[in-house]
Amino acid sequence: MIHKITERKKDHLRIICDEDVRYQQISAGFEQFSFIHNALPEINLSEVDTTSEFLGRRLKMPFIICPIGGGESDGKNLNRALAQAANSAGIALAIGSIRPALIDKSVITTYAVARENAPDIPLIANIGAVQLSEGIDRKILKSILDDIGADALAVHLNPLQEALQPEGDPSFRNVSKAIEILKDTLPIPIIVKEVGFGLAGGVIRRLFKMGIEWIDIAGAGGTSWSRIEAKRIAEPYKKRLANEFFEWGIPTVSALLDAVKVGGLKIIASGGIDNGLKFAKAIALGAALAGGAAQFVRDWCLQGAQGLSETLRLYNDTLRHVMFCTGCKNLKTFRSNSEIIKRLT
Ligand SMILES: Cc1cc2nc3c(=O)[nH]c(=O)nc-3n(C[C@H](O)[C@H](O)[C@H](O)COP(=O)(O)O)c2cc1C
């Protein structure tokens, strides 16, 4: 069982590195918005402050590397590289599903490597909603989270991925209840996320009503899990079924605009954010943090640690320059500011 899961994780990393599995028709939607250039910003570029707080720790910019790896040796190397890059960039880091560690605790080192290399930043562990509803021993879960040094636990909702995955488990009955119970028993916050098909307004409101404060909309427009799983499926009919869902999902911007209507909710916007300008737009449209996954796997495959650092530096510089050219000194004035960003008709 553990071997199958780690092999699957390896397949996912290889496919992201070697093949184009992005949406071809659905866009995340950031091109619908444009910043309003301010030729009289009345501030200096050096005054722009991109810092904020997340889970009680300081961030140099409001960005998170979304859950990717863990469980297997490739995941350990990747988590180490991501942790070093994230710690020096002063951003948050989420690690991949801890399901393998629930089966075999010896693989915990592939996750713990993240905190060892990122002592200063918010670190988020990850688990699938299906594993929760199957029932997890709370003591074991708690000891894994302690070993990892996690500041929060992200729970991923991935019904379509489980349904298409050859070894998936599409059992989503009682998932809401399981999340609610976990929220009430865990000593660290819970973040509920999708994996790239997006959270709809109705789902977001249900989660908020349950007391979930943090969500990651993980919308469509970036990584398409239907395309990834189709690459792994051998059986022709099941491959055809996965093909039917290549363009399925709620675009990131559409999910973000629905989420910001829920006052008090804290939003991470991810899904197809693969450049600095999309990152800046996500924040201006109301996200507390923006995030990305596949871009960092590609950077790592192509350029290793240097690729990761350079992309994060580019994101920070782009945000700073956007804030300067829209006359916003800090994120308080930049976030959710309809004076600086407009919808193109
Ligand atoms: C190789 C890979 C592995 C992933 N593993 C997980 C995971 O274990 N748990 C999870 O919640 N999301 C996982 N994701 C989903 C991402 O966290 C993210 O929600 C999704 O890829 C959309 O972001 P993107 O368009 O920037 O890739 C994974 C993504 C990639 C590319």
The ligand as a MOL file (V3000), in Angstrom:
LIG
                    3D

  0  0  0     0  0            999 V3000
M  V30 BEGIN CTAB
M  V30 COUNTS 31 33 0 0 0
M  V30 BEGIN ATOM
M  V30 1 C 3.0290 17.2560 -8.0160 0
M  V30 2 C 1.8980 17.8080 -7.2220 0
M  V30 3 C 1.5060 17.1620 -6.0570 0
M  V30 4 C 0.4490 17.6720 -5.2970 0
M  V30 5 N 0.1130 17.0600 -4.1150 0
M  V30 6 C -0.8510 17.6050 -3.3270 0
M  V30 7 C -1.1310 17.0640 -2.0340 0
M  V30 8 O -0.4940 16.1080 -1.5710 0
M  V30 9 N -2.1160 17.6340 -1.3100 0
M  V30 10 C -2.8360 18.7260 -1.7730 0
M  V30 11 O -3.7070 19.2440 -1.0630 0
M  V30 12 N -2.5890 19.2550 -2.9930 0
M  V30 13 C -1.6260 18.7280 -3.7730 0
M  V30 14 N -1.3490 19.2930 -4.9940 0
M  V30 15 C -2.2270 20.3850 -5.4900 0
M  V30 16 C -1.6230 21.7670 -5.2690 0
M  V30 17 O -1.4180 22.0180 -3.9000 0
M  V30 18 C -2.4870 22.8920 -5.8920 0
M  V30 19 O -3.7080 22.9850 -5.1840 0
M  V30 20 C -2.7880 22.6590 -7.3610 0
M  V30 21 O -1.6860 22.0720 -8.0290 0
M  V30 22 C -3.1560 23.9680 -8.0740 0
M  V30 23 O -2.0970 24.8840 -8.1050 0
M  V30 24 P -1.1670 25.1210 -9.4220 0
M  V30 25 O -2.0970 25.4500 -10.5560 0
M  V30 26 O -0.2580 26.2710 -9.0460 0
M  V30 27 O -0.3940 23.8610 -9.6490 0
M  V30 28 C -0.2740 18.8320 -5.7440 0
M  V30 29 C 0.1530 19.4860 -6.9190 0
M  V30 30 C 1.2140 19.0160 -7.6450 0
M  V30 31 C 1.6260 19.7640 -8.8830 0
M  V30 END ATOM
M  V30 BEGIN BOND
M  V30 1 1 1 2
M  V30 2 1 2 3
M  V30 3 2 2 30
M  V30 4 2 3 4
M  V30 5 1 4 5
M  V30 6 1 4 28
M  V30 7 2 5 6
M  V30 8 1 6 7
M  V30 9 1 6 13
M  V30 10 2 7 8
M  V30 11 1 7 9
M  V30 12 1 9 10
M  V30 13 2 10 11
M  V30 14 1 10 12
M  V30 15 2 12 13
M  V30 16 1 13 14
M  V30 17 1 14 15
M  V30 18 1 14 28
M  V30 19 1 15 16
M  V30 20 1 16 17
M  V30 21 1 16 18
M  V30 22 1 18 19
M  V30 23 1 18 20
M  V30 24 1 20 21
M  V30 25 1 20 22
M  V30 26 1 22 23
M  V30 27 1 23 24
M  V30 28 2 24 25
M  V30 29 1 24 26
M  V30 30 1 24 27
M  V30 31 2 28 29
M  V30 32 1 29 30
M  V30 33 1 30 31
M  V30 END BOND
M  V30 END CTAB
M  END
